[in-house]
């Protein structure tokens, strides 16, 4: 059984499992996918959301499986313990979901999106292999939070961009880049929550390599730049969709500032980490405008 006990109470028990199985991340991906489709005027069928959710869950679950297998019964984090103990049924589920989503993609998505998805899948595979190769190299840190943020956002925006069938304008590209920065910032802040457990399990993260203090300062720098750029384009943009987009980014950036600040002041409230993922549910609100 896991060394970390499940939290008492139905709500806390559900939240712990919800986070451990990366379902909060999946919801964030769906929210961003709906945002990307809305800003481009695209109306995807329900099937695309299934493929998107499946792809995000498979990638994050595979990453947790690798971490769990690396430390096995000595894992300090509940999600790693859970994925190690239940690795066999989880692996079966990953394989079945990968096959079904791939077959559905062949039927529903066009060849350009499938090719782009395969290239992204190759990139993710290379990333996972590199993580394994450098796992024990103390003097080298593979910037996993940065690469995860790129794969995450690019994977979500890929199909809408193909369906858009036009070269994105400057403001749309800026929105895309700022989303990458925000996802990166959240990942860096989340690494400070797992600092002690990662050090104990000998997992590398940005915060274990550079320290929590430098990590928080770096995140504040990223968020400050994002806030300034967003404020500039809110006033410069003449299109309402971009005014709303950069306004949303401002709200998300301020929320991440709070998340970064509270990551040390409320470090005992590990469930507060869910707040970081919930911030990425906010883009779904864009669909109501």
C-alpha positions in Angstrom: 0.0 0.0 0.0 1.1 3.6 -0.5 3.1 5.3 2.3 1.0 8.4 1.7 -2.5 7.8 3.0 -5.5 8.9 1.2 -7.1 12.0 2.7 -10.1 11.5 4.8 -13.4 12.7 3.6 -15.2 12.0 0.3 -14.3 15.4 -1.3 -10.6 15.2 -0.4 -10.4 11.6 -1.5 -11.9 12.5 -4.8 -9.6 15.5 -5.3 -6.5 13.5 -4.5 -7.4 10.8 -7.1 -8.6 13.5 -9.6 -5.1 15.1 -9.4 -3.2 11.9 -9.3 -4.8 10.7 -12.6 -4.1 14.2 -14.2 -7.8 14.8 -14.9 -7.4 18.4 -13.8 -4.8 18.7 -16.6 -7.1 17.1 -19.1 -9.9 19.6 -18.3 -7.4 22.4 -18.7 -6.5 21.1 -22.2 -10.2 20.9 -23.2 -10.7 24.5 -22.0 -7.7 25.7 -23.9 -8.8 23.7 -27.0 -12.3 25.4 -26.9 -10.5 28.8 -26.5 -8.2 28.1 -29.5 -11.2 27.0 -31.6 -13.3 30.0 -30.6 -10.5 32.6 -31.4 -10.1 31.1 -34.9 -13.8 30.7 -35.5 -13.5 26.9 -35.7 -16.3 24.5 -34.7 -14.8 21.1 -34.1 -16.9 18.0 -33.7 -17.1 16.3 -30.3 -14.7 13.6 -31.5 -11.8 16.0 -31.6 -12.2 16.7 -27.9 -12.1 13.0 -27.2 -8.9 12.6 -29.1 -7.4 15.7 -27.4 -8.4 14.5 -23.9 -7.0 11.0 -24.6 -3.7 12.3 -26.0 -3.1 14.6 -23.0 -4.0 11.9 -20.5 -1.8 9.3 -22.2 1.2 11.6 -22.2 0.9 12.6 -18.5 0.1 9.1 -17.4 3.1 7.7 -19.2 5.3 10.3 -17.5 3.9 9.3 -14.1 4.3 5.6 -14.9 8.0 6.2 -15.7 8.5 8.2 -12.5 6.7 5.5 -10.5 8.8 2.7 -12.1 12.0 4.7 -11.4 11.4 4.8 -7.6 9.0 1.8 -7.3 7.9 1.2 -3.7 10.0 4.1 -2.4 8.0 6.9 -4.0 7.2 9.9 -1.8 4.5 11.4 -4.1 1.1 9.8 -4.0 0.6 9.9 -7.8 3.9 8.0 -8.3 2.9 5.4 -5.8 -0.5 5.0 -7.4 0.8 4.6 -10.9 3.4 2.0 -9.7 1.0 0.0 -7.6 -1.7 0.0 -10.4 0.8 0.0 -13.3 -0.6 -3.1 -15.0 -4.2 -2.0 -15.4 -3.1 1.6 -16.1 -0.7 0.4 -18.9 -3.5 -1.7 -20.4 -5.9 1.3 -20.3 -3.2 3.5 -21.9 -2.7 1.0 -24.7 -6.4 0.6 -25.4 -7.0 4.3 -25.3 -4.1 5.0 -27.6 -5.3 2.5 -30.1 -8.9 3.7 -30.0 -8.0 7.4 -30.3 -5.6 6.7 -33.1 -8.2 4.7 -35.1 -10.8 7.4 -34.5 -8.2 10.0 -35.7 -7.8 8.1 -38.9 -11.5 8.2 -39.5 -12.2 11.7 -38.3 -9.1 13.9 -38.7 -7.4 14.9 -42.0 -4.0 13.7 -43.0 -2.2 17.0 -42.1 -3.4 16.8 -38.5 -2.5 13.1 -38.2 1.0 13.8 -39.6 1.4 16.7 -37.2 0.2 14.6 -34.3 2.7 11.8 -35.2 5.5 14.3 -35.3 4.5 15.6 -31.9 4.2 12.0 -30.7 7.7 11.4 -31.9 8.9 14.5 -30.1 7.2 13.4 -26.9 8.8 9.9 -27.2 12.3 11.5 -27.7 11.6 13.7 -24.6 10.6 10.7 -22.5 13.7 8.8 -23.6 16.0 11.7 -22.8 14.4 12.0 -19.4 15.3 8.4 -18.7 18.9 8.9 -20.0 19.6 11.9 -17.9 17.7 10.8 -14.8 20.9 10.0 -12.8 23.1 12.9 -14.2 23.4 15.3 -11.3 25.3 18.0 -13.2 22.8 18.2 -16.1 19.2 19.2 -16.1 16.9 18.6 -19.0 14.4 21.4 -19.0 11.3 19.2 -18.8 8.9 21.9 -17.6 9.7 24.0 -20.7 9.4 21.1 -23.2 6.1 19.9 -21.6 4.6 23.4 -21.9 5.5 23.5 -25.7 4.2 20.0 -26.4 1.0 20.7 -24.3 0.1 24.0 -26.0 1.2 23.0 -29.5 -0.7 19.7 -29.2 -3.9 21.6 -28.2 -3.6 24.3 -30.9 -2.5 21.9 -33.7 -5.9 20.8 -35.1 -7.5 24.3 -34.9 -4.6 25.8 -36.7 -4.9 23.3 -39.5 -8.6 23.9 -39.8 -8.0 27.6 -39.7 -6.1 27.2 -43.0 -4.5 30.7 -42.7 -1.3 32.1 -41.4 -2.0 33.3 -37.9 -1.7 37.0 -37.4 0.8 38.5 -35.0 -1.6 38.9 -32.1 -2.7 35.3 -32.4 0.9 34.2 -32.3 1.5 36.3 -29.2 -1.5 34.7 -27.5 -0.1 31.3 -28.3 3.4 32.2 -27.0 1.9 33.7 -23.8 0.0 30.5 -23.1 3.2 28.5 -23.4 4.8 30.9 -20.9 1.9 30.6 -18.5 1.9 26.8 -18.7 5.7 26.8 -18.2 5.3 29.1 -15.2 2.7 26.9 -13.6 4.9 23.8 -14.1 7.8 25.6 -12.5 5.8 26.7 -9.5 4.3 23.2 -9.1 7.8 21.8 -8.9 8.3 23.8 -5.7 5.4 22.0 -4.2 7.1 18.7 -4.9 10.6 19.9 -3.9 11.1 17.8 -0.8 9.6 14.6 -2.3 11.6 15.0 -5.6 14.8 15.4 -3.7 14.0 12.3 -1.6 13.1 10.3 -4.7 16.1 11.7 -6.6 13.9 13.2 -9.3 15.2 16.2 -11.1 13.1 19.3 -11.5 13.8 23.0 -12.1 13.5 23.7 -8.4 15.7 20.9 -7.2 18.4 21.9 -9.7 18.3 25.7 -9.2 16.6 26.0 -5.8 13.2 27.1 -4.8 14.2 30.8 -4.3 15.6 31.1 -7.8 12.7 29.2 -9.3 10.2 31.6 -7.7 12.2 34.7 -8.9 12.4 33.2 -12.4 8.6 32.6 -12.5 7.9 36.1 -11.3 10.1 37.4 -14.2 8.2 35.3 -16.7 4.8 36.4 -15.3 5.9 40.1 -15.2 6.8 39.9 -18.9 3.5 38.2 -19.7 1.5 40.8 -17.8 3.3 43.7 -19.5 2.8 42.2 -23.0 -0.9 41.4 -22.3 -1.6 44.9 -21.0 0.1 46.4 -24.1 -2.0 44.4 -26.5 -5.3 45.0 -24.6 -4.9 48.7 -25.4 -3.4 48.2 -28.8 -5.9 45.6 -30.2 -8.9 46.9 -32.1 -10.6 43.5 -32.4 -12.8 42.5 -29.5 -11.7 38.9 -29.6 -8.1 39.9 -28.9 -9.1 42.4 -26.2 -10.9 39.6 -24.5 -8.0 37.1 -25.1 -5.4 39.4 -23.6 -7.8 40.3 -20.8 -8.1 36.6 -20.0 -4.4 36.3 -20.0 -4.1 39.1 -17.5 -6.5 37.4 -15.2 -4.6 34.1 -15.5 -1.2 35.8 -15.0 -2.4 37.5 -11.8 -3.8 34.2 -10.6 -0.4 32.6 -11.2 1.3 35.4 -9.3 -0.9 34.5 -6.3 -0.2 30.8 -6.9 3.6 31.4 -7.0 3.4 33.5 -3.8 1.3 31.0 -1.9 3.4 28.0 -3.0 5.8 28.7 -0.1 3.4 30.3 2.4 0.9 27.5 2.1 3.3 24.6 1.3 1.6 22.4 3.9 -1.7 22.7 1.9 -0.5 20.4 -0.9 -4.1 20.2 -2.2 -3.8 23.9 -3.0 -1.6 22.8 -5.9 -4.9 22.1 -7.7 -5.4 25.8 -7.9 -2.6 26.0 -10.5 -4.4 23.7 -12.8 -7.8 25.2 -12.2 -6.4 28.5 -13.5 -6.2 26.8 -17.0 -9.9 26.0 -16.9 -10.6 29.8 -17.3 -10.1 29.9 -21.1 -13.4 28.0 -21.4 -15.1 31.2 -20.3 -14.1 32.7 -23.6 -16.7 30.6 -25.3 -19.5 32.5 -23.7 -18.6 35.7 -25.5 
